[in-house]
Every structure is written in structure tokens, then in C-alpha cells.
Amino acid sequence: MSLFELVTDTVSVDCVINDQIYFVVDKKNMKTLFANKGEKIKLLRKHVGKNVVVFPYCATKEEFINEVISDKVKVKDTEDTLKLFINRQDTKKVKRDHHAIKNFLERIYNVDKVLFRW
């Protein structure tokens, strides 16, 4: 996270490392982060040797889901489980990023269990 902040001049809320590196950044910093055709992200990608994905930080988990996946996702929130019903158009994207999305929902928004339904 410190390399991300050093290269991009942007503070990261959280980070997950899988086959790609995922960051959550405050929404108002997204525009500056991708300025100049994403030069800062390209430089970071070059330094870490992995693809870098940036998600916006949102006040609620529902906003986060709408921003990261789609506003077409149906959300069922029970006491201990958050179920996300994914439509066909978003399936490929979510399958690629679902581990990171699940980790962010659990760590940032204090969700106990996240289930994806295709």
C-alpha cells in the first residue's frame, strides 16, 4: 500500500493481492488517479509486475456493490449473510474479481459472509 501511495499520491483505504492487485480508493481521488491516460496506474503496474485494479470507496455496501459490479445486482441482506444475485452480463467480471470484492465487503463494511449467486 505504501508503494501505491508513493507512486500515485493517493491514499488507499484497503488492498487485496491475488493474481491481480486490488485497491479501494476514495471516490473523489479516482479522477486524479486516472488522469493523463492512467499514467500513474501504468507506472505502478510496471513496478509491481501485476495488473492493478482500483475500486471506489463508498459510504454503504450497497453503493459499493453498484459501483464495482452493477446497479442491476439484487442484494439480499440477512443477519449474518449478504447474498448477491448476479445477472448474466456481469458474470464474467464478477467471477474474475469476486475474491477481492468479498474481502472488501467483509473488511470495510463488516459483512460476516458474502455469497454470490449466478
MODELLER restraints for C-alpha pairs under 7 A, 6 or more apart:
rsr = mdl.restraints
at = mdl.atoms
rsr.add(forms.Gaussian(group=physical.xy_distance, feature=features.Distance(at['CA:1:A'], at['CA:12:A']), mean=6.75, stdev=0.5))
rsr.add(forms.Gaussian(group=physical.xy_distance, feature=features.Distance(at['CA:1:A'], at['CA:15:A']), mean=6.77, stdev=0.5))
rsr.add(forms.Gaussian(group=physical.xy_distance, feature=features.Distance(at['CA:4:A'], at['CA:44:A']), mean=6.79, stdev=0.5))
rsr.add(forms.Gaussian(group=physical.xy_distance, feature=features.Distance(at['CA:5:A'], at['CA:11:A']), mean=5.47, stdev=0.5))
rsr.add(forms.Gaussian(group=physical.xy_distance, feature=features.Distance(at['CA:5:A'], at['CA:12:A']), mean=6.85, stdev=0.5))
rsr.add(forms.Gaussian(group=physical.xy_distance, feature=features.Distance(at['CA:7:A'], at['CA:40:A']), mean=6.53, stdev=0.5))
rsr.add(forms.Gaussian(group=physical.xy_distance, feature=features.Distance(at['CA:7:A'], at['CA:44:A']), mean=6.37, stdev=0.5))
rsr.add(forms.Gaussian(group=physical.xy_distance, feature=features.Distance(at['CA:8:A'], at['CA:33:A']), mean=6.49, stdev=0.5))
rsr.add(forms.Gaussian(group=physical.xy_distance, feature=features.Distance(at['CA:8:A'], at['CA:40:A']), mean=5.43, stdev=0.5))
rsr.add(forms.Gaussian(group=physical.xy_distance, feature=features.Distance(at['CA:10:A'], at['CA:29:A']), mean=6.84, stdev=0.5))
rsr.add(forms.Gaussian(group=physical.xy_distance, feature=features.Distance(at['CA:11:A'], at['CA:25:A']), mean=6.74, stdev=0.5))
rsr.add(forms.Gaussian(group=physical.xy_distance, feature=features.Distance(at['CA:12:A'], at['CA:23:A']), mean=6.43, stdev=0.5))
rsr.add(forms.Gaussian(group=physical.xy_distance, feature=features.Distance(at['CA:12:A'], at['CA:24:A']), mean=5.85, stdev=0.5))
rsr.add(forms.Gaussian(group=physical.xy_distance, feature=features.Distance(at['CA:12:A'], at['CA:25:A']), mean=4.92, stdev=0.5))
rsr.add(forms.Gaussian(group=physical.xy_distance, feature=features.Distance(at['CA:13:A'], at['CA:24:A']), mean=5.36, stdev=0.5))
rsr.add(forms.Gaussian(group=physical.xy_distance, feature=features.Distance(at['CA:13:A'], at['CA:25:A']), mean=5.63, stdev=0.5))
rsr.add(forms.Gaussian(group=physical.xy_distance, feature=features.Distance(at['CA:14:A'], at['CA:23:A']), mean=5.81, stdev=0.5))
rsr.add(forms.Gaussian(group=physical.xy_distance, feature=features.Distance(at['CA:14:A'], at['CA:24:A']), mean=5.35, stdev=0.5))
rsr.add(forms.Gaussian(group=physical.xy_distance, feature=features.Distance(at['CA:15:A'], at['CA:22:A']), mean=5.55, stdev=0.5))
rsr.add(forms.Gaussian(group=physical.xy_distance, feature=features.Distance(at['CA:15:A'], at['CA:23:A']), mean=4.54, stdev=0.5))
rsr.add(forms.Gaussian(group=physical.xy_distance, feature=features.Distance(at['CA:15:A'], at['CA:24:A']), mean=6.51, stdev=0.5))
rsr.add(forms.Gaussian(group=physical.xy_distance, feature=features.Distance(at['CA:16:A'], at['CA:22:A']), mean=5.11, stdev=0.5))
rsr.add(forms.Gaussian(group=physical.xy_distance, feature=features.Distance(at['CA:16:A'], at['CA:23:A']), mean=6.63, stdev=0.5))
rsr.add(forms.Gaussian(group=physical.xy_distance, feature=features.Distance(at['CA:16:A'], at['CA:100:A']), mean=6.06, stdev=0.5))
rsr.add(forms.Gaussian(group=physical.xy_distance, feature=features.Distance(at['CA:20:A'], at['CA:50:A']), mean=5.69, stdev=0.5))
rsr.add(forms.Gaussian(group=physical.xy_distance, feature=features.Distance(at['CA:20:A'], at['CA:51:A']), mean=5.03, stdev=0.5))
rsr.add(forms.Gaussian(group=physical.xy_distance, feature=features.Distance(at['CA:20:A'], at['CA:52:A']), mean=5.97, stdev=0.5))
rsr.add(forms.Gaussian(group=physical.xy_distance, feature=features.Distance(at['CA:21:A'], at['CA:50:A']), mean=6.74, stdev=0.5))
rsr.add(forms.Gaussian(group=physical.xy_distance, feature=features.Distance(at['CA:21:A'], at['CA:51:A']), mean=6.27, stdev=0.5))
rsr.add(forms.Gaussian(group=physical.xy_distance, feature=features.Distance(at['CA:21:A'], at['CA:52:A']), mean=4.90, stdev=0.5))
rsr.add(forms.Gaussian(group=physical.xy_distance, feature=features.Distance(at['CA:21:A'], at['CA:53:A']), mean=6.12, stdev=0.5))
rsr.add(forms.Gaussian(group=physical.xy_distance, feature=features.Distance(at['CA:22:A'], at['CA:52:A']), mean=6.00, stdev=0.5))
rsr.add(forms.Gaussian(group=physical.xy_distance, feature=features.Distance(at['CA:22:A'], at['CA:53:A']), mean=4.74, stdev=0.5))
rsr.add(forms.Gaussian(group=physical.xy_distance, feature=features.Distance(at['CA:22:A'], at['CA:54:A']), mean=5.73, stdev=0.5))
rsr.add(forms.Gaussian(group=physical.xy_distance, feature=features.Distance(at['CA:22:A'], at['CA:100:A']), mean=6.80, stdev=0.5))
rsr.add(forms.Gaussian(group=physical.xy_distance, feature=features.Distance(at['CA:23:A'], at['CA:53:A']), mean=6.32, stdev=0.5))
rsr.add(forms.Gaussian(group=physical.xy_distance, feature=features.Distance(at['CA:23:A'], at['CA:54:A']), mean=4.80, stdev=0.5))
rsr.add(forms.Gaussian(group=physical.xy_distance, feature=features.Distance(at['CA:23:A'], at['CA:55:A']), mean=6.07, stdev=0.5))
rsr.add(forms.Gaussian(group=physical.xy_distance, feature=features.Distance(at['CA:24:A'], at['CA:54:A']), mean=5.81, stdev=0.5))
rsr.add(forms.Gaussian(group=physical.xy_distance, feature=features.Distance(at['CA:24:A'], at['CA:55:A']), mean=4.74, stdev=0.5))
rsr.add(forms.Gaussian(group=physical.xy_distance, feature=features.Distance(at['CA:24:A'], at['CA:56:A']), mean=5.50, stdev=0.5))
rsr.add(forms.Gaussian(group=physical.xy_distance, feature=features.Distance(at['CA:24:A'], at['CA:57:A']), mean=5.65, stdev=0.5))
rsr.add(forms.Gaussian(group=physical.xy_distance, feature=features.Distance(at['CA:25:A'], at['CA:54:A']), mean=6.87, stdev=0.5))
rsr.add(forms.Gaussian(group=physical.xy_distance, feature=features.Distance(at['CA:25:A'], at['CA:55:A']), mean=6.28, stdev=0.5))
rsr.add(forms.Gaussian(group=physical.xy_distance, feature=features.Distance(at['CA:25:A'], at['CA:56:A']), mean=5.12, stdev=0.5))
rsr.add(forms.Gaussian(group=physical.xy_distance, feature=features.Distance(at['CA:25:A'], at['CA:57:A']), mean=5.37, stdev=0.5))
rsr.add(forms.Gaussian(group=physical.xy_distance, feature=features.Distance(at['CA:26:A'], at['CA:56:A']), mean=5.67, stdev=0.5))
rsr.add(forms.Gaussian(group=physical.xy_distance, feature=features.Distance(at['CA:26:A'], at['CA:57:A']), mean=4.73, stdev=0.5))
rsr.add(forms.Gaussian(group=physical.xy_distance, feature=features.Distance(at['CA:27:A'], at['CA:56:A']), mean=4.95, stdev=0.5))
rsr.add(forms.Gaussian(group=physical.xy_distance, feature=features.Distance(at['CA:27:A'], at['CA:57:A']), mean=5.65, stdev=0.5))
rsr.add(forms.Gaussian(group=physical.xy_distance, feature=features.Distance(at['CA:33:A'], at['CA:40:A']), mean=6.65, stdev=0.5))
rsr.add(forms.Gaussian(group=physical.xy_distance, feature=features.Distance(at['CA:45:A'], at['CA:51:A']), mean=5.72, stdev=0.5))
rsr.add(forms.Gaussian(group=physical.xy_distance, feature=features.Distance(at['CA:45:A'], at['CA:52:A']), mean=5.93, stdev=0.5))
rsr.add(forms.Gaussian(group=physical.xy_distance, feature=features.Distance(at['CA:55:A'], at['CA:68:A']), mean=6.36, stdev=0.5))
rsr.add(forms.Gaussian(group=physical.xy_distance, feature=features.Distance(at['CA:57:A'], at['CA:64:A']), mean=6.70, stdev=0.5))
rsr.add(forms.Gaussian(group=physical.xy_distance, feature=features.Distance(at['CA:58:A'], at['CA:64:A']), mean=5.24, stdev=0.5))
rsr.add(forms.Gaussian(group=physical.xy_distance, feature=features.Distance(at['CA:61:A'], at['CA:105:A']), mean=6.85, stdev=0.5))
rsr.add(forms.Gaussian(group=physical.xy_distance, feature=features.Distance(at['CA:61:A'], at['CA:109:A']), mean=6.09, stdev=0.5))
rsr.add(forms.Gaussian(group=physical.xy_distance, feature=features.Distance(at['CA:69:A'], at['CA:90:A']), mean=6.86, stdev=0.5))
rsr.add(forms.Gaussian(group=physical.xy_distance, feature=features.Distance(at['CA:69:A'], at['CA:94:A']), mean=6.79, stdev=0.5))
rsr.add(forms.Gaussian(group=physical.xy_distance, feature=features.Distance(at['CA:73:A'], at['CA:84:A']), mean=6.52, stdev=0.5))
rsr.add(forms.Gaussian(group=physical.xy_distance, feature=features.Distance(at['CA:73:A'], at['CA:85:A']), mean=5.74, stdev=0.5))
rsr.add(forms.Gaussian(group=physical.xy_distance, feature=features.Distance(at['CA:73:A'], at['CA:86:A']), mean=5.33, stdev=0.5))
rsr.add(forms.Gaussian(group=physical.xy_distance, feature=features.Distance(at['CA:73:A'], at['CA:87:A']), mean=6.66, stdev=0.5))
rsr.add(forms.Gaussian(group=physical.xy_distance, feature=features.Distance(at['CA:74:A'], at['CA:84:A']), mean=5.90, stdev=0.5))
rsr.add(forms.Gaussian(group=physical.xy_distance, feature=features.Distance(at['CA:74:A'], at['CA:85:A']), mean=5.06, stdev=0.5))
rsr.add(forms.Gaussian(group=physical.xy_distance, feature=features.Distance(at['CA:74:A'], at['CA:86:A']), mean=6.99, stdev=0.5))
rsr.add(forms.Gaussian(group=physical.xy_distance, feature=features.Distance(at['CA:75:A'], at['CA:83:A']), mean=5.83, stdev=0.5))
rsr.add(forms.Gaussian(group=physical.xy_distance, feature=features.Distance(at['CA:75:A'], at['CA:84:A']), mean=4.90, stdev=0.5))
rsr.add(forms.Gaussian(group=physical.xy_distance, feature=features.Distance(at['CA:75:A'], at['CA:85:A']), mean=6.40, stdev=0.5))
rsr.add(forms.Gaussian(group=physical.xy_distance, feature=features.Distance(at['CA:76:A'], at['CA:82:A']), mean=5.93, stdev=0.5))
rsr.add(forms.Gaussian(group=physical.xy_distance, feature=features.Distance(at['CA:76:A'], at['CA:83:A']), mean=5.06, stdev=0.5))
rsr.add(forms.Gaussian(group=physical.xy_distance, feature=features.Distance(at['CA:76:A'], at['CA:84:A']), mean=6.57, stdev=0.5))
rsr.add(forms.Gaussian(group=physical.xy_distance, feature=features.Distance(at['CA:77:A'], at['CA:83:A']), mean=6.32, stdev=0.5))
rsr.add(forms.Gaussian(group=physical.xy_distance, feature=features.Distance(at['CA:80:A'], at['CA:112:A']), mean=5.61, stdev=0.5))
rsr.add(forms.Gaussian(group=physical.xy_distance, feature=features.Distance(at['CA:80:A'], at['CA:113:A']), mean=6.34, stdev=0.5))
rsr.add(forms.Gaussian(group=physical.xy_distance, feature=features.Distance(at['CA:81:A'], at['CA:112:A']), mean=6.22, stdev=0.5))
rsr.add(forms.Gaussian(group=physical.xy_distance, feature=features.Distance(at['CA:81:A'], at['CA:113:A']), mean=4.74, stdev=0.5))
rsr.add(forms.Gaussian(group=physical.xy_distance, feature=features.Distance(at['CA:81:A'], at['CA:114:A']), mean=5.87, stdev=0.5))
rsr.add(forms.Gaussian(group=physical.xy_distance, feature=features.Distance(at['CA:82:A'], at['CA:111:A']), mean=7.00, stdev=0.5))
rsr.add(forms.Gaussian(group=physical.xy_distance, feature=features.Distance(at['CA:82:A'], at['CA:113:A']), mean=6.13, stdev=0.5))
rsr.add(forms.Gaussian(group=physical.xy_distance, feature=features.Distance(at['CA:82:A'], at['CA:114:A']), mean=4.86, stdev=0.5))
rsr.add(forms.Gaussian(group=physical.xy_distance, feature=features.Distance(at['CA:82:A'], at['CA:115:A']), mean=6.21, stdev=0.5))
rsr.add(forms.Gaussian(group=physical.xy_distance, feature=features.Distance(at['CA:83:A'], at['CA:114:A']), mean=5.98, stdev=0.5))
rsr.add(forms.Gaussian(group=physical.xy_distance, feature=features.Distance(at['CA:83:A'], at['CA:115:A']), mean=4.77, stdev=0.5))
rsr.add(forms.Gaussian(group=physical.xy_distance, feature=features.Distance(at['CA:83:A'], at['CA:116:A']), mean=5.97, stdev=0.5))
rsr.add(forms.Gaussian(group=physical.xy_distance, feature=features.Distance(at['CA:84:A'], at['CA:115:A']), mean=6.18, stdev=0.5))
rsr.add(forms.Gaussian(group=physical.xy_distance, feature=features.Distance(at['CA:84:A'], at['CA:116:A']), mean=4.95, stdev=0.5))
rsr.add(forms.Gaussian(group=physical.xy_distance, feature=features.Distance(at['CA:84:A'], at['CA:117:A']), mean=5.95, stdev=0.5))
rsr.add(forms.Gaussian(group=physical.xy_distance, feature=features.Distance(at['CA:85:A'], at['CA:116:A']), mean=6.20, stdev=0.5))
rsr.add(forms.Gaussian(group=physical.xy_distance, feature=features.Distance(at['CA:85:A'], at['CA:117:A']), mean=4.75, stdev=0.5))
rsr.add(forms.Gaussian(group=physical.xy_distance, feature=features.Distance(at['CA:85:A'], at['CA:118:A']), mean=6.12, stdev=0.5))
rsr.add(forms.Gaussian(group=physical.xy_distance, feature=features.Distance(at['CA:86:A'], at['CA:117:A']), mean=6.00, stdev=0.5))
rsr.add(forms.Gaussian(group=physical.xy_distance, feature=features.Distance(at['CA:86:A'], at['CA:118:A']), mean=5.14, stdev=0.5))
rsr.add(forms.Gaussian(group=physical.xy_distance, feature=features.Distance(at['CA:87:A'], at['CA:118:A']), mean=6.63, stdev=0.5))
rsr.add(forms.Gaussian(group=physical.xy_distance, feature=features.Distance(at['CA:91:A'], at['CA:118:A']), mean=6.87, stdev=0.5))
rsr.add(forms.Gaussian(group=physical.xy_distance, feature=features.Distance(at['CA:102:A'], at['CA:114:A']), mean=6.07, stdev=0.5))
rsr.add(forms.Gaussian(group=physical.xy_distance, feature=features.Distance(at['CA:105:A'], at['CA:111:A']), mean=5.88, stdev=0.5))
rsr.add(forms.Gaussian(group=physical.xy_distance, feature=features.Distance(at['CA:106:A'], at['CA:112:A']), mean=6.05, stdev=0.5))
